[in-house]
Amino acid sequence: MTVRAVVRGVGHYLPERVVPNAEFESFVDTTDEWIRTRSGIERRHFAAEGETTSQMACKAAEAALAQAGLTAGEIDAVIVATSTADLTFPSAATMVQDGLGMTAGFAFDVQAVCAGFVYALANANALIVAGQANRVLVIGAETFSRIMDWSDRATCVLFGDGAGALILEAGTGTGEASDRGVLSTDLNSDGRFRDILYVDGGVSTQSTGHLRMEGKEVFRHAVEKLAATAHAALGKVGLTGADVDWIVPHQANLRIIKATAQKMGVPMERVVVTVQDHGNTSAASIPLALSTGVARGQITPGQLIVTEAIGGGLAWGSVVIRW
Ligand code: UT7
């Protein structure tokens, strides 16, 4: 008998304000056409004034709990993947814990930028397999609108806000790739590339800072590393792209998503794409896409799902799940 971390429910939350590409034309030198053709993005959501990452995370968590038919009291760990927590401390996860009315269990944040949700899922899986938690609420939530430089057209048009949540629950399997649950994970980082995507501020430099990115360089790494990590995760359980029902990629750029799918030999009909509606929501993008894929009726129980993401660090990785 093998312990498996099985998906019990998903949910998401998007702030009310939708910002179409055309809105950026009024304050930076850009066009709807450029943004669509270079990134695939058509619109994104921005948090309201005063709306925080942990508030959005709570709403996504409530939706996932409702779908799972569980109460917050039945969860024993909360992990929030975010680079834009409300406060320096405590963690967004403890705020979610309190927001949901939980008074037991444990909670912590994971900071791996756009790869954060993949890292959080891998950690949740490890906690369950090690017997340290039975039900883990894994959330990706971000307010990247707070760290944009609104005069930098090369970055401010790309990002959005939102939150997605997924509940993993301990179950059993045979140890075969036919089991439901997380089947394999592959995590990587390489700090030599920290200067191509970063925020130029933080607590010890006494400022919040703004996101800075060498887009072309990040693009080059993404195309090379995403297919490699997905192949590595699949290979650990003897699977290939041909076995995949859905790739659920980090939603940064439609051209990266297409190139990765092509390298994996998976047609675009089997890729969940939400970048046009959400923009790049960093750690929130994969759970938002998973929840959207389920709501659209694309993702159904028993299917093989591969998630993959890359972001600041660089940090990248992949998780293979049988839904
Ligand atoms: O989530 C973390 C991971 N992040 C990513 O995966 C993002 C990776 N990078 C990308 O998605 C792409 O590199 C971008 C969408 C950021 C940019 O696309 P690109 O095809 O690499 O364009 P570029 O940076 O080479 O810029 C091409 C041109 C430049 O003008 P020149 O030098 O050719 O005259 C830019 O100045 O487009 C210009 N440009 C813009 N033009 C209109 C840059 N931003 C804009 C803009 N509107 N918003």
Residues whose N, C-alpha, C, O or C-beta is under 5 A from the ligand:
A	BS01	UT7	D29 T30 T31 W34 R38 S39 C114 R153 A154 V157 G215 K216 V218 F219 A222 A252 N253 N280 I310 G311
